[in-house]
């Protein structure tokens, strides 16, 4: 479903601020793969997502989605096939519009710009009820009144209401309290599994990186240093994962957020 071949990106080349963010990175995801991505700050995780989404063009290499080369496609064209959630729950939905209007826009029914049918509202209510957070009874409430967790769950539903070819989750639970984060992760797992959506999920929680999906990728200095799935992944502990990073990257994992999640 996703095929990335030797992409590289250097920002501000030839200046004192030159930064090689991605270095000859290759990645292949089969349809239905759910890969978690972990790495220190500056490892290139979000930059990889930005490259896939078309926030910038890579300096070299090829990005293919569904067998089609999208390397030169503009961002808005890629957005029709790629769903993305960010760390900030405030992104991805319109606070001044109602829950049902946000869903209608995401579904392509026009939202407040056109008349929603009773069939549309019934569909939205059914989908919201599956989240089990009471949003089905607040469909006419403005999204700006929702809590961060409620808004992130709604944004997840919006991003997958028409299942995308690829779903990118960029630490989408990092700003939530632990209990709410676990609920959103549960909803994420259910939606991705039921729709067999090919997914990349960045997380700072190493246990989640092993528990979620079917594959774990570790990044460092703009490259993939470890990619594990199957039986090998099933037998890994968090300590094993940290040791593997140390061996492959040639240094210890030094991200405080990751290390704190390990201790907890």
Buried (B, 14 or more C-beta within 10 A) or exposed (E): BBBBBEBBBBBEEEEEEEEBBBBEBEBEBEEBBBBBBBBBEBBBBBBBBBBBBBEEEBBEBBBBBEEEEBBEBEEEEBBEBBBBBBBBBBBBBBEEBBBBBBBBBBBEBEBBEEEBEEEBBEBBBEBBEEBEBEBBEBBEEBBEEBEBBBBBBBBBBBBBBEBBBBBBBBBBBBBBEEEBBEBBBEBBBEBBEEBEBBBBBBBBBBBBBBEBBBBBBBBBBBBBBBBBBEEEBEEBEBEBBBBBBEEBBEEEBEBEEBBEBBEE
